Amino acid sequence: MEEWKKSVYVGVILMALGAAFAIIRKEITIWTILIFILAIADIAMGLYRKKREI
């Protein structure tokens, strides 16, 4: 599997886990926000890698 796909998949999984924990705990903490920021950065880097391959 290409590196950019792995990066995008990891970002999506992180975002899903962050959302699940926020829903379960019924609150958004600084850690949840950091997980979302990390997930967005991971997805962005994956898409940037894809763009550079072409």
C-alpha positions as CSV (number, residue, x, y, z in Angstrom):
1,M,0.0,0.0,0.0
2,E,1.3,3.4,-0.8
3,E,2.5,5.7,2.0
4,W,0.0,8.4,1.4
5,K,-2.9,6.0,1.7
6,K,-1.6,4.7,5.0
7,S,-1.3,8.3,6.3
8,V,-4.9,9.1,5.3
9,Y,-6.2,5.9,6.8
10,V,-4.4,6.5,10.1
11,G,-5.8,10.1,10.2
12,V,-9.4,8.8,9.6
13,I,-9.0,6.2,12.3
14,L,-7.7,8.8,14.8
15,M,-10.6,11.1,14.0
16,A,-13.1,8.2,14.5
17,L,-11.5,7.3,17.8
18,G,-11.4,10.9,19.0
19,A,-15.1,11.3,18.2
20,A,-16.0,8.0,19.9
21,F,-14.2,8.9,23.1
22,A,-15.8,12.4,23.1
23,I,-19.2,10.8,22.7
24,I,-18.6,8.2,25.3
25,R,-17.3,10.7,27.9
26,K,-19.8,13.4,26.8
27,E,-17.1,16.1,27.0
28,I,-14.4,17.5,24.8
29,T,-11.1,17.8,26.5
30,I,-7.8,19.2,25.4
31,W,-6.7,15.7,24.5
32,T,-9.6,15.1,22.2
33,I,-8.8,18.4,20.5
34,L,-5.2,17.4,20.1
35,I,-6.2,14.0,18.6
36,F,-8.4,15.9,16.1
37,I,-5.5,18.2,15.2
38,L,-3.2,15.3,14.8
39,A,-5.7,13.5,12.6
40,I,-6.2,16.5,10.4
41,A,-2.5,17.0,10.0
42,D,-2.0,13.3,9.2
43,I,-4.7,13.4,6.5
44,A,-3.2,16.7,5.1
45,M,0.3,15.2,4.9
46,G,-1.1,12.1,3.1
47,L,-2.9,14.1,0.5
48,Y,0.2,16.3,0.1
49,R,2.3,13.1,-0.6
50,K,-0.2,12.0,-3.1
51,K,0.0,15.3,-4.9
52,R,3.8,15.2,-5.0
53,E,3.7,11.6,-6.5
54,I,1.8,12.7,-9.6
